[in-house]
Amino acid sequence: MGEISLPFMRPYVDEETIAGVVDVLRSGWITTGPQNARFEAALSEYCGRLVRTFNSGTCTMEIALRIAGIGPGDEVITTPLSWVSTSNVICKVGATPVFVDIDPVTRNLDLDKIEPAITPYTRAIIPVHLAGMPIDLEQLYALAFTHRLRVVEDAAQALGSSWKGQRIGACGDFVSFSFHANKNITSIEGGALVMNHDAEVRLAEKYRLQGITRTGFDGMECDVLGGKYNLTDVAARVGLGSLAHLDEITAKRRALARAYFTYFADSTAIAAGIELPLADFTNSNWHMFQIVLPLEQLTINRATFMAQMKERHIETGAHYPPIHLFKLYRERGFHPGIFPCAERIGQAIVTLPLFPQMTLADVWRVVQAVNEIIRRHQK
Ligand SMILES: *Cc1c(COP(=O)(O)O)cnc(C)c1O
């Protein structure tokens, strides 16, 4: 059993979906068409709001910022602990990213630290529901309302999560999902934007395809500078097949996360100071199960820890290096020491395997491996 290699993520695509993709390929219409329309309708129904699809979760956020009219001279507040896409889109539209440190328990933006970062130029907040753990939506939207800020929720990891009984995507301002292969549901690559107004939807459709509007049989106008961000029907068919299993996938992930907590209880790793994620089994969709290593108690660094897990045929990930310490951002004036929580966690966090095809025995094996490595390398 120890020989079987355990990845940290694995896309779930069932046989019915594979057969559905073959049908799309044989249908004569393989790019954006009827499957995409079905996928948009299913997502709109799930969220109870207006949803349009795109070919990534990154362009989805960029387009939300463009719809909000955010650009040069504007500031957008976000977290330094996310996939770099979250803040790259702010730079991409010509606005200025303003980072605010994270809360070490939820690992999301620390909402209590946002107000001091607001200036007359602040136009929006991009919070991230990291690992599927939602940010406090009441506090977030109260802040946004008081300071008249737009919100683009980076919910790339949060489809299936909820906040106090309400699905992520069901309320709020812009909500952006990603269907990248590693997310809880996938269209291989893809994204979706949830909106409130028809006018926003019309603009989203323009930005998605060269800024054009068609009328009648031969009418065409181009009045905004759009791009090429449409989702193919092959991808949409994969997404539809995946979305059909969302509840099952979320339930399975929650059960596996619970097992991690049970198996880690009273372990060597906990005694050595490993930090587990917040034990939330109602809001989070458990997109990732991430531990923070007590590096000051160990004789090895994170890379060696990950290599030793790999020797035991267990793959792990490092999500994410703090964004403000990347060269592109250091060149914009950010430097080490300014966001101590994000820096400490970003440098010591490890993503353990968690995907719906995993078994409880797999979770047990991962926890034993962590304990063994920690025991061997404790100071
Ligand atoms: C995956 C991800 C994105 C980007 O989504 P893509 O579809 O890969 O462009 C953005 N933010 C977060 C937090 C993500 O996990």
The ligand as an ORCA input file, in Angstrom:
! r2SCAN-3c Opt
* xyz 0 1
  C      -7.154     28.990     -9.395
  C      -7.185     30.307     -8.776
  C      -7.288     31.485     -9.531
  C      -7.191     31.520    -11.011
  O      -8.020     30.699    -11.696
  P      -7.604     30.206    -13.163
  O      -8.844     29.556    -13.665
  O      -6.460     29.277    -13.004
  O      -7.250     31.417    -13.954
  C      -7.388     32.672     -8.860
  N      -7.390     32.741     -7.532
  C      -7.296     31.646     -6.763
  C      -7.329     31.794     -5.278
  C      -7.173     30.392     -7.359
  O      -7.043     29.301     -6.589
*
